[in-house]
Amino acid sequence: MFKKKGLSPVIATVLLVGLVVVSGLIIFTWFRGLTQEAVTKFDQNIQLVCKDVKFEAKTSNGKLDISNIGNVPIFGFKLKVSSSAGYETRDIKELNGNWPSDGLNQGAAASVDLGGLAGQITLTPILVGTSQKGAQASFACDEGLYGFQISI
């Protein structure tokens, strides 16, 4: 008769190697999240500054008018244009208009041509802060928390 044995050595080795690779990927992903370089603005983490951003936006005659009514300079905006066909993400600097190269300071306003975009736009502010290495770094605020929706 046949003797019953456990897994063959080849299958056991493949399972063991797979387990080690998956464990290594999990640890790598976790560690990478811990070591991301912090960007600061006004001596605090830039993610916390996003809650202080205040702006007004409206559309008229195919143009998007934005005013910074808060105390935080806004470097730019990420635009998520949603339509029945899906969505596309664009930077406000890609649109035709007079968007300032250094962004909108407190009390400033700008107008950009939407160039035929249609649907729903979600405006998400982009801020500039200082990295740990002392260089300037841009940071897009969380769309779900700080995105502003406007219809065209």
C-alpha positions as CSV (number, residue, x, y, z in Angstrom):
1,M,0.0,0.0,0.0
2,F,0.9,3.7,-0.3
3,K,2.4,5.6,2.6
4,K,0.7,8.9,3.2
5,K,3.1,11.8,3.5
6,G,2.7,15.5,4.1
7,L,3.4,18.1,1.5
8,S,6.2,17.4,-0.9
9,P,9.4,19.4,-0.2
10,V,9.0,21.4,-3.4
11,I,5.5,22.6,-2.5
12,A,6.6,23.4,1.1
13,T,9.5,25.5,-0.3
14,V,7.3,27.4,-2.7
15,L,4.8,28.2,0.1
16,L,7.6,29.3,2.4
17,V,9.2,31.6,-0.1
18,G,5.8,33.1,-1.0
19,L,5.1,33.7,2.7
20,V,8.4,35.4,3.1
21,V,7.9,37.6,0.0
22,V,4.4,38.7,1.1
23,S,5.6,39.4,4.6
24,G,8.5,41.5,3.3
25,L,6.1,43.5,1.1
26,I,3.8,44.2,4.0
27,I,6.7,45.4,6.2
28,F,8.2,47.5,3.4
29,T,4.8,49.2,2.7
30,W,4.3,49.9,6.4
31,F,7.8,51.2,6.9
32,R,7.6,53.4,3.8
33,G,4.5,55.1,5.2
34,L,6.4,55.9,8.4
35,T,9.4,57.4,6.7
36,Q,7.7,59.8,4.3
37,E,9.3,63.2,4.4
38,A,7.3,65.7,6.3
39,V,6.4,69.0,4.7
40,T,5.8,72.0,7.0
41,K,4.2,75.4,6.6
42,F,3.9,77.9,9.4
43,D,5.9,75.6,11.6
44,Q,3.3,72.8,11.5
45,N,2.6,69.8,9.3
46,I,1.2,71.0,6.0
47,Q,-1.7,68.5,6.3
48,L,-3.0,70.5,9.3
49,V,-2.7,73.8,7.4
50,C,-5.2,72.6,4.8
51,K,-8.1,73.2,7.2
52,D,-7.2,76.9,7.3
53,V,-7.5,77.4,3.5
54,K,-10.5,79.5,2.5
55,F,-11.4,80.4,-1.0
56,E,-14.4,81.3,-3.2
57,A,-15.0,80.0,-6.7
58,K,-17.6,80.6,-9.3
59,T,-18.0,80.1,-13.0
60,S,-19.4,82.6,-15.5
61,N,-19.1,82.8,-19.3
62,G,-16.8,79.8,-19.5
63,K,-14.4,81.2,-16.9
64,L,-13.5,80.1,-13.4
65,D,-13.0,82.9,-11.0
66,I,-11.2,82.1,-7.7
67,S,-10.6,84.4,-4.7
68,N,-8.4,83.6,-1.7
69,I,-10.3,84.8,1.3
70,G,-8.2,83.1,3.9
71,N,-4.8,83.7,5.4
72,V,-3.0,80.8,3.7
73,P,-1.4,81.4,0.3
74,I,-2.7,78.9,-2.3
75,F,-0.1,77.7,-4.8
76,G,-2.5,76.1,-7.2
77,F,-5.5,73.8,-7.6
78,K,-6.0,70.3,-8.8
79,L,-9.2,70.1,-10.9
80,K,-11.1,66.9,-11.1
81,V,-13.5,67.3,-14.0
82,S,-16.4,64.7,-13.8
83,S,-18.8,64.0,-16.6
84,S,-21.0,61.1,-17.7
85,A,-17.9,59.7,-19.6
86,G,-15.8,59.6,-16.4
87,Y,-13.4,62.0,-15.0
88,E,-10.0,63.6,-15.7
89,T,-7.6,65.4,-13.4
90,R,-5.9,68.6,-14.5
91,D,-3.7,71.3,-12.9
92,I,-5.1,74.8,-13.0
93,K,-1.9,76.0,-14.5
94,E,-2.7,74.0,-17.6
95,L,-5.7,76.2,-18.3
96,N,-5.5,79.5,-20.2
97,G,-5.7,82.4,-17.9
98,N,-3.8,84.6,-15.6
99,W,-3.0,82.2,-12.8
100,P,0.0,83.7,-10.9
101,S,3.2,81.7,-11.0
102,D,3.6,82.0,-7.3
103,G,-0.1,81.2,-6.6
104,L,-2.8,83.3,-4.8
105,N,-1.7,85.2,-1.8
106,Q,-4.2,86.4,0.8
107,G,-6.9,88.6,-0.7
108,A,-5.8,87.9,-4.3
109,A,-8.0,86.6,-7.2
110,A,-7.5,85.0,-10.5
111,S,-9.6,84.0,-13.5
112,V,-8.9,81.1,-15.9
113,D,-10.6,80.0,-19.1
114,L,-12.2,76.6,-18.8
115,G,-11.7,75.9,-22.5
116,G,-15.0,74.1,-23.0
117,L,-14.8,71.8,-20.0
118,A,-18.2,70.7,-18.9
119,G,-19.7,68.8,-16.0
120,Q,-18.8,68.9,-12.3
121,I,-15.4,70.3,-11.1
122,T,-13.9,69.5,-7.8
123,L,-11.2,72.1,-6.8
124,T,-8.6,70.8,-4.4
125,P,-6.0,73.3,-3.1
126,I,-2.3,72.8,-3.6
127,L,0.0,74.4,-1.0
128,V,3.8,74.9,-0.9
129,G,5.8,74.2,2.2
130,T,9.3,73.4,3.3
131,S,10.6,69.8,3.3
132,Q,13.0,68.5,6.0
133,K,15.8,69.0,3.6
134,G,14.9,72.7,3.4
135,A,13.6,72.6,-0.2
136,Q,10.2,73.8,-1.3
137,A,7.7,71.0,-1.8
138,S,4.1,71.1,-3.0
139,F,1.3,69.3,-1.3
140,A,-2.2,68.6,-2.5
141,C,-4.8,68.7,0.2
142,D,-7.2,65.7,0.6
143,E,-9.9,65.9,-2.0
144,G,-12.5,64.2,0.2
145,L,-12.0,66.7,3.1
146,Y,-11.1,69.9,1.3
147,G,-12.4,69.6,-2.2
148,F,-14.9,72.2,-3.4
149,Q,-17.4,71.2,-6.0
150,I,-18.8,73.5,-8.6
151,S,-20.9,72.8,-11.6
152,I,-20.1,74.2,-15.1
